Amino acid sequence: MKKTVTLLAMLIIGLAAYSQIKKPDATSVGNSKRLKGAVQPLSELQTYNFVIPKKLVYWTDATKPPGGFHANILLSVTDMKAKIDTKNVSDYTFTLTTPGIQNLKFGYPANFIDKSKVVPYTYTFPCKLQVSNKDGEILRTYILSSDTTYYTWVIHPNFLDDIAMGEQTLTPYAKAGFTQSDDQIMEYITKNKSVIAARIEYGALYDHEKLAEDIIAAAYGYPNTQSKPVVFTLNKKDKLQFSELNDAIDQLTTQITKAYTDSIDDDLQSQLLLSGNFFESAYTTNSTKEMIQLCAFNAAMAYLLAGDNNRATINYKNADKVLGMFSSASFAYGYIFPKVSLMNQLRTEDHVLITPYLTTAMQKRKEYEEKLKGLLIYQKEENAKLLAQATEKAALRKRNIKKKPGYVILKNGDKIVCETISIQYVEDPEMKIDALLWGKVAEIHSGNKFLDYVPRDVQYIMIEEERYESVSIDNGRGFNAGYISDANMEIKGDYFMRPLYQNGDCAAFINPAMISTTGYFIRKHPDEKVQLFYQLLQDDKKKKEFIGTCPLLQKKLDTKTITFDEQGVKQFVDLLQECL
């Protein structure tokens, strides 16, 4: 058996030895998605109670919950093995305490979007979660919000509306402002002040209660990270060539497996920290894409489970720059980070101020509040955003063909020379083709004739130097890849597409009516329909039907070494042609 090299020894080896690794694989670790609580995971034989205030400054539980039925607070915590018991003295009691809204101040109407106005307000909501045992002894206190933390929000026409089922925060976001005069708006605020204040207060309680649930589960339950942990591993050939690096990956895999099956004790934290140090030291920002992907991501996972949120974040940002749009590792880390980073806060101290950004609802609140600070700046940002969107739309409209000279080759071989040819692919106020026909109709002007041609009548169209071929899409699934306009269109039927690459009978096309990253299509033979490239990478059934027997291509797809980009499309076509 090969002797495992220590991480310290591997650090001495240096970076150059690993600079030639091929694309690493994102690999799930173990079979568990659950961790043990950071403080004291309660067993099935234990009980707990969760208590919140029944009356605050403006709100009381004797009234209907502001926000409607779905705003009811249900005082049970997910991811707990212990049973809730509200009738007897429980083993553990979690008590949310707050004096309610403090320092509530309303501003004056401020400019919002589309010449409407909103009314900003600020407040504090001191809140803490106390943990006590059966004897009433307070074991821990978590500060959810201090008396110096100010929150900013705005009153808008839909502020008092009911929330929808599944909303993560009770305080609704402003989508539009008031259109009345300033005096009328302030009269509305004054008239409804008590109702508005109750909604603000209950909303704050609701959000902090959700944060408290996360804390209880992270400290005393079995938090579900929603995804198995992931590490990047070497391919089979590189495992033999770079055995020291492979040993380090194996050690990290073992450590992560243990973290998900046992409690993360001091010894395991030390091991994870060493792994993080190794992977962090094994790459620089000048390293190859493959090296950054493997080492930065593995360092992030190691540091996160070792309890170092900051270094985990730094390394993940480096990894994220080279990870693909649909990377399974990114999705996994996105689920794992909020739960584990919260656990890291809870593990260290008995009395701790919780950083609100760790929960989805509180993160969204904080991001929104930052936008609301200085509404003039916010409006300036919105104007810049609208300008950017207009610029982007103008760029996208260049895909449309507007009255350009060229010729059409019909199915029977006839050639029609055209003064102008027009094909609409994206939204354009200057073109009036129905959205359902984008990319499916060519309008031509030849002599004194104005004609419309559809792909089934045409072999191809030449417009200046560009060729557009008649292509038929397999409509078995009607897959919706996401159009650049707001039109909800199915991807099926016949289109005029631009050829991208050809090898023998196999060819690849781009459909300008679709977002470029999802607009790739593959055709196996000139007489056959095309298949959406994205589907061939994701849908096993479609993949098998289309490829048939092609071991080399199948292997590349199984190992996910074909990338979802133009280079990957060309590689797919080349491998497919070899099998024909």
Secondary structure, 3 states (H helix, E strand, C coil): CCCCCCHHHHHHHCCHHHCCCCCCEEEECCCCCECCCCCCCCCCCCEEEEECCCECCCCECCCCCCCCHHHCCCCCCCCCCCEECCCCCCCEEEEEECCCCEEEEECCCEECHHHCEEEEEEEECCEEEEEEECCCCEEEEEEEECCCCEEEEEECCCCCCCCCCCCCCCCCCCCCCECCCHHHHHHHHHHCHHHHHHHHHHHHHHHHHHHHHHHHHHHHCCCECCCCCEEEECCHHHHHHCHHHHHHHHHHHHHHHHHHHCCCCHHHHHHHHHHHHHHHHCCCCCCCHHHHHHHHHHHHHHHHHHCCHHHHHHHHHHHHCCCCCCCHHHHHHHHHHHHHHHHHHHHHCCEEECCHHHCHHHHHHHHHHHHHCCHHHHHHHHHHHHHHHHHHHHHHHHHCEEEEEEEEEECCCCEEEEEEEEECCCCCCCCCCCHHHCCCCEEEEECCEEEEECHHHEEEEEECCEEEEEEEECCCCCCCCCCCCCCCCCCCEEEEEEEEEEECCEEEEECCCCCHHHCEEEECCCCCCEEEHHHHHHCHHHHHHHHCCCHHHHHHHHCCCCCCCHHHHHHHHHHHHHHC
